[in-house]
Amino acid sequence: MPHDGETDEREKLRIVVPPKQSKERLDVYLTHQVENATRNKVQQAIEAGLVLVNGRRVKPSHAVAPGEVLDITLSRPPRTEAIPENIPLEIVYEDDQFLIVNKPAGMVTHPAYGNYTGTLVNALLHYCNALSNVNTPLRPGIVHRLDKETTGLMVVAKNDVAYQLIAKQFSKRTIDREYWAIVWGKFKERKGTIEASLGRSKRDRKKVTVTVDGKHAVTEYEVLKEFEFLSLLRLKLRTGRTHQIRVHLAHIGHPVFGDPTYAGRSNTWGGLEGKKAQRAANLLKLISRQALHAKTIGFVHPTTKKEVKFDSELPDDMRSVLERLEGEG
């Protein structure tokens, strides 16, 4: 709680329990709803009176019910700026307008609640004094994002003019981006388009799901190589929704290999058993995340007005999986 004379600037969150929510402990429910929350931290917040249900204090064991209003005061005040940190970066290209960075797995793009350090922005601020200020102080230069565990190429704007011109290309969907992914199963057609609207899951706010009242989303895929129970895909986004590739592929029954959030870590996927299930388990040991990589990015240069395109190699963990598959083939 703030001392006398201080202003409580801590982040506040309100959640209305959806109509079809089944009975569940409050601490368990909130662990799924609040970004970067752990059950222990949630329990501490409830016991400290930082979580109110319909305006009243309750116990962590309280069973949430449809229609209840949950008011949460997050335990730390929001930070207003990012701090430079000496974190290694793989710079693929750099000029006076932008940087192309190959983001590693495990790195969050920009600071947010629960992840104020160790992000790409923290590393960029240490590496480069000049970054666009169009975004908030926590997102200098950031034109687009990649999921924490997704690897690959990102463009970072070094000044406001470059930001506006590159961001405009993202909004018009003229950016040429190509992702590669290892996914479960084989496909009947070598090429296809997945069109399904996406929105936040009402069951788990950290997840995205296919929903009729979501935002329009379209993903194109092409099979590059097939293996016994896995495939290597090339993917292009016609829209840029959160978790789009991962959710779309899971939706059509081909989750991204290794994806812990969207059904990609079961070695018995599709009914695999015996030696196949064991081979799948051995392959999963080679990668602790979703096998998804933003391989290329192309756009019109903000000053030369010429098209530029950048490519990257697959990361070591994905290459290890493919090498093992080639060896087994």
C-alpha angles and dihedrals in degrees: 000000000000121000121243111293094019124115117233102231095165117136116263128202132190122200125184110204108239121244096251097045112133121222111283137157112270094234092051093046094051092047086064095043106046119071114247092359124150124202092242093054091046091052091050091050093050092049090048091056094249091125119062126186111207087341096307135105115247139174124267087250092061109129110234116229132197113277097021115138114225117198113193127188107201111228099237131052114246115261116236100204141026123244122226113248130187098241121151116252131193104223110195095181138356137182134151092283107046149349128231109212128188101219116212126222115273096032119119113218099229139359118278137150108316093011108064095137137043094037131134089254092055089052093045093052090056093045100043132029094195115071130144115268097201091105126059118289088261092058108042112169094358110139098165139357142232124206115263094255097037114098130207152070125347130174118224121194118227096196139022096254092053090047093053094047095047094041089053090058090051091051091049091047092235093125110112107223128166126190128192121207139175108222139180120265139004126285128231091215126043091221133029148154126234114205116180131134117246134209141154114290113250088210095052119014091200090065134070121219141183107265135165092231094048132102120287111263133179129184126183121204139186126192110234098176138358128214133180096286103350136066135202111225138191111212137190127191122223088182130026110226126158111275088354100151094042095048095042093051092046088048092059092046099261106101119187109269112258096011106146094190101049106040098276103124104067113110088201093060112152092008098301112171142165116009093356092055090049092050089050090050091051091050092050089057088065095062130037097190143040111303094235126130132179094223105176139018129186135176144143111287110246095231109021091042088216123128114258127189132189130196134194138195120249113265120259097258094054091044090052091054092048093047090052090048091049089050092051092046 
